[in-house]
Amino acid sequence: MEQPGPLVTCHRLPFPRPFGYYLNAWSLKSLLKRIQPDLLHVHYATGFGTLGRLSGFRPCVLSAWGSDVLSAPSQSRIMRMTVNHNLKHYDCVCVTSQVMEKSVRSLVPTLLSIITPIGVDTRLFTPHHHSTDAHLTVGTVKTMDPIYGIDYLLQAFAVVRKRLRDAQDERAGDLRLSIVGGGPFLEEYRELAVILGIAEVTTFHGQLPNAMVPDLLAGIDIFVALSRSESFGVAVIEASSCGIPIVASDVGGLPEVVKDSETGFVVPAGNIEKAADALDKLICDRELRLNLGAQGRAFVQQNFEWAKCHEMMYGVYRQALERSGRTRMQIRVK
């Protein structure tokens, strides 16, 4: 785990998850009484949302992050009641996408919810086009889990490569697939690449530090996110910020961060042929790749610039403090 900065003080509560969500309530109350924060910001509407509610501290803001409001409420009646009860407790609930806002409002129609998208440092995630590189690389940065559709990516890549080889297109020999991320299905996906006959042109980098991601994206020409479910799409906007065109599935928040035919292509989830068609267009048209990539970077700069998203979050804090009559917290943006 990355270490926090020098201005951050970490406090460890005594009991581990999952029972700690309930057993740590007294310890959290004592801690909050001692340090006297101006505001409590809790993350996730399920476990930590419960702990934050049990602390009784106000004002308090909750950030929902995806499965906690998109899928957890459907797991059981008790889980739905828990999430519903937690959401009602908070002065404001932050979500990262329109699809998440719709979900929380379906649970609590009167809820004060605000969309606070995750930002990207466009100075760090910046275009690097290597015109001298003979290879054309399709890639992704995701956890190796079925929900993120890595199997779809492998299959779509195999279909495109076969099409080009059958057409005796020389670009077939230049194609490469780059997959970054660790997870429980990594070995299964390696085996699938062998079965599909693309293992020799596919690189599985495994789990790598976040600091390496910008350099890895610099070697990718087309970014793919064929998820089965996705609340927002951080990796997508990071790739777009680097001027890389996107192929993404039409699930969750992905259509909000990919403008179809403008910054990339949005395809039906699970449709391998449609995903392959989109890849085919981008592989065979360099100008299209560059144009969509440039529009993608402009889209990120306009909507997801790091400083702008931070200011939105600070605005939520100010609003929560003003509603509670506590306004002494000073926030500075650098």
C-alpha positions in Angstrom: 0.0 0.0 0.0 1.3 3.4 -0.9 2.3 5.6 2.1 0.2 8.8 2.7 1.8 12.2 2.5 3.3 14.1 5.5 0.1 16.0 6.2 -1.9 12.8 6.7 -2.2 11.1 10.1 -3.4 7.5 10.1 -5.3 6.0 13.1 -5.9 2.3 13.2 -9.1 0.9 14.8 -8.7 -2.3 16.8 -11.1 -4.7 15.1 -10.6 -6.1 11.6 -13.4 -6.4 9.0 -16.1 -7.5 8.7 -17.1 -7.5 12.4 -15.1 -4.3 12.9 -17.7 -2.4 11.0 -19.8 -2.8 14.1 -17.3 -3.5 16.9 -15.2 -0.4 16.1 -18.1 2.1 16.7 -17.1 2.9 20.3 -13.4 3.3 19.3 -14.3 5.6 16.4 -16.5 7.7 18.7 -13.7 8.1 21.1 -11.2 9.0 18.4 -13.5 11.6 16.9 -14.1 13.1 20.3 -10.3 13.4 20.8 -9.2 14.8 17.4 -12.4 16.9 16.9 -12.5 17.0 13.1 -14.7 19.5 11.3 -16.1 16.9 9.0 -16.2 13.1 8.7 -15.9 11.7 5.1 -16.7 8.0 4.9 -16.1 5.8 1.8 -18.4 2.9 0.7 -22.1 2.7 1.5 -21.9 -0.8 2.9 -19.3 -1.7 5.7 -17.7 1.7 6.4 -21.0 3.4 5.7 -22.4 1.4 8.6 -19.5 2.3 10.9 -19.7 6.0 10.0 -23.4 5.9 10.8 -22.9 4.2 14.1 -20.3 6.9 15.1 -23.2 9.4 15.1 -20.8 12.2 14.0 -22.1 15.2 12.1 -21.5 16.7 9.6 -20.7 13.6 7.6 -20.3 13.0 3.9 -20.4 9.5 2.2 -18.7 8.5 -1.1 -20.2 5.5 -2.8 -17.9 3.8 -5.2 -19.8 1.3 -7.3 -20.8 -2.2 -6.2 -21.9 -0.8 -2.8 -24.9 0.8 -4.5 -25.1 -0.9 -7.9 -25.1 -4.5 -6.8 -25.0 -4.9 -3.0 -28.6 -3.8 -2.5 -29.8 -6.7 -4.7 -27.8 -9.4 -2.7 -30.4 -9.7 0.0 -33.3 -7.9 1.7 -31.1 -7.3 4.7 -28.3 -5.8 2.6 -30.7 -3.5 0.8 -32.1 -2.3 4.2 -28.6 -1.7 5.5 -27.5 0.4 2.5 -30.8 2.3 2.5 -30.4 3.1 6.2 -26.8 4.1 5.8 -27.5 6.4 2.9 -30.3 8.2 4.8 -27.8 9.0 7.6 -25.4 11.2 5.7 -25.7 14.9 5.0 -24.5 14.3 1.4 -23.7 11.3 -0.8 -21.1 11.6 -3.5 -21.1 9.4 -6.6 -18.8 9.4 -9.6 -21.3 8.9 -12.4 -24.9 9.5 -13.5 -25.6 5.8 -13.4 -24.6 5.7 -9.7 -26.7 8.8 -8.9 -29.7 7.1 -10.5 -29.0 4.0 -8.3 -28.8 5.9 -5.0 -31.9 7.9 -5.8 -33.8 4.8 -6.5 -33.0 3.7 -3.0 -33.5 7.1 -1.3 -35.4 9.5 -3.6 -35.0 12.5 -1.2 -31.2 12.0 -0.9 -28.8 14.9 -1.5 -26.5 13.3 -4.0 -23.7 15.1 -5.9 -21.7 13.8 -8.8 -18.0 14.2 -8.0 -16.0 12.5 -10.8 -12.5 11.1 -10.2 -10.0 13.5 -11.7 -6.9 12.9 -13.8 -3.6 14.9 -13.7 -3.3 15.7 -17.4 0.2 16.9 -16.9 1.2 13.3 -15.8 -1.1 11.5 -18.2 0.0 13.1 -21.5 0.3 11.9 -25.1 3.4 10.1 -26.3 3.1 8.9 -29.9 6.0 6.7 -31.0 5.8 6.8 -34.8 9.0 4.8 -35.1 7.5 1.8 -33.3 6.6 -0.9 -35.9 4.2 -2.6 -33.6 0.6 -1.5 -33.0 -0.4 -2.3 -29.5 -3.9 -2.9 -28.1 -4.0 -2.8 -24.3 -5.8 -2.4 -21.0 -5.1 -1.7 -17.4 -7.6 -3.6 -15.2 -7.8 -6.1 -12.4 -7.9 -9.7 -13.7 -11.4 -10.4 -12.7 -14.4 -11.6 -14.9 -16.3 -8.4 -14.2 -13.8 -6.4 -16.3 -14.2 -8.5 -19.4 -10.5 -9.4 -20.0 -11.8 -12.6 -21.7 -13.8 -10.5 -24.1 -10.7 -8.5 -24.9 -8.6 -11.6 -25.6 -11.4 -13.0 -27.9 -11.9 -9.8 -29.8 -8.2 -9.3 -30.3 -8.0 -12.9 -31.6 -10.8 -12.3 -34.1 -9.2 -9.1 -35.5 -5.8 -10.8 -35.8 -7.4 -13.7 -37.7 -9.3 -11.4 -40.0 -6.1 -9.6 -40.9 -4.1 -12.8 -41.4 -6.9 -14.3 -43.6 -6.8 -11.1 -45.7 -3.0 -11.4 -45.9 -2.8 -7.9 -44.4 0.7 -7.2 -43.2 -0.7 -5.4 -40.1 -1.5 -8.8 -38.6 2.2 -9.3 -37.9 2.5 -6.0 -36.2 -0.3 -6.4 -33.7 0.5 -6.8 -30.0 -1.7 -7.1 -26.9 -0.6 -5.6 -23.6 -2.5 -6.4 -20.4 -1.6 -4.8 -17.1 -3.0 -5.9 -13.8 -3.0 -8.6 -11.2 -5.9 -10.6 -9.8 -7.4 -14.1 -9.3 -7.9 -14.9 -12.9 -4.5 -14.0 -14.3 -3.4 -17.5 -14.9 -6.8 -18.4 -16.5 -6.4 -15.6 -18.9 -2.9 -16.6 -19.8 -4.3 -20.1 -20.6 -7.0 -18.5 -22.7 -4.4 -16.6 -24.7 -2.7 -19.9 -25.5 -6.0 -21.5 -26.5 -6.8 -18.5 -28.8 -3.4 -18.7 -30.4 -2.3 -15.2 -29.4 0.0 -16.0 -26.5 3.1 -15.2 -28.5 1.9 -11.6 -29.2 0.3 -11.0 -25.7 2.2 -9.6 -22.7 0.7 -10.0 -19.2 2.6 -7.5 -17.1 0.9 -8.4 -13.8 0.3 -6.0 -11.0 2.4 -2.9 -11.2 2.8 0.3 -9.1 0.4 3.1 -10.1 3.4 5.3 -10.8 4.3 3.1 -13.8 0.9 3.4 -15.4 1.6 6.6 -17.4 4.8 5.0 -19.0 2.9 1.8 -19.8 0.0 3.8 -21.5 2.7 5.5 -23.6 3.2 2.1 -25.3 -0.5 1.5 -26.1 -2.2 2.7 -29.3 -5.8 1.5 -28.6 -7.2 1.1 -25.0 -10.0 -1.4 -24.4 -12.4 -1.7 -21.5 -15.0 -4.4 -22.2 -16.3 -4.6 -18.7 -19.4 -6.5 -17.7 -20.0 -3.8 -15.0 -18.3 -0.5 -14.3 -19.3 2.3 -12.1 -17.1 5.0 -13.7 -13.9 4.1 -15.6 -10.8 5.7 -14.1 -8.4 3.8 -16.4 -10.4 4.9 -19.4 -10.0 8.6 -18.7 -6.3 8.1 -17.9 -5.9 6.6 -21.3 -8.0 9.3 -23.0 -5.8 11.9 -21.3 -2.8 10.3 -23.0 -4.5 10.7 -26.4 -5.4 7.1 -26.8 -8.7 6.1 -28.5 -11.0 3.8 -26.5 -13.1 0.8 -27.2 -15.5 0.3 -24.3 -18.7 -1.7 -23.5 -22.0 0.1 -23.0 -22.3 -0.7 -19.3 -22.5 1.5 -16.1 -20.6 4.7 -16.3 -18.4 3.8 -19.3 -20.7 5.6 -21.9 -20.3 8.7 -19.7 -16.5 8.7 -20.1 -16.3 7.6 -23.8 -18.1 9.6 -26.4 -19.1 7.1 -29.1 -17.4 7.9 -32.5 -15.8 11.0 -30.9 -13.3 9.8 -28.3 -13.6 6.1 -29.2 -16.3 3.4 -29.8 -18.9 2.1 -27.4 -20.0 -1.4 -28.2 -22.7 -3.8 -26.8 -21.4 -5.6 -23.7 -20.4 -9.2 -24.5 -20.6 -8.8 -28.2 -17.2 -10.0 -29.4 -17.8 -9.3 -33.1 -18.8 -5.7 -32.5 -15.8 -5.2 -30.3 -13.6 -6.7 -33.0 -15.2 -4.4 -35.6 -14.4 -1.3 -33.5 -10.8 -2.5 -33.1 -10.6 -3.2 -36.8 -11.6 0.4 -37.7 -8.9 1.8 -35.4 -6.2 -0.6 -36.4 -6.6 0.1 -40.1 -6.9 3.9 -39.8 -4.1 5.8 -38.1 -5.7 9.2 -38.7 -8.9 8.0 -37.0 -6.8 6.8 -34.0 -5.1 10.2 -33.7 -8.3 12.2 -34.2 -10.3 10.3 -31.6 -7.3 10.3 -29.2 -7.0 14.1 -29.5 -10.7 14.6 -28.9 -10.5 12.2 -26.0 -7.7 14.3 -24.3 -9.7 17.5 -24.9 -12.8 15.8 -23.3 -10.8 14.8 -20.2 -9.3 18.3 -19.9 -12.7 19.8 -20.0 -14.5 17.4 -17.7 -12.1 15.5 -15.5 -9.1 17.7 -14.9 -7.6 16.9 -11.5 -7.9 20.5 -10.0 -11.5 20.9 -11.2 -12.6 17.6 -9.6 -10.8 18.5 -6.4 -12.6 21.9 -6.3 -15.9 20.1 -6.8 -15.1 17.9 -3.8 -14.1 20.8 -1.7 -17.4 22.4 -2.6 -19.2 19.4 -1.1 -17.3 19.9 2.1 -18.2 23.6 2.3 -21.8 22.8 1.6 -21.9 20.2 4.4 -20.2 22.5 6.8 -22.5 25.4 6.0 -25.6 23.2 6.4 -24.3 22.3 9.9 -23.4 25.8 10.9 -19.7 24.9 11.1 -17.6 27.0 8.8 -14.2 27.3 10.4 -12.4 24.7 8.2 -10.0 26.3 5.8 -9.4 24.6 2.4 -6.7 25.5 0.1 -6.2 24.3 -3.5 -2.7 24.0 -4.8 
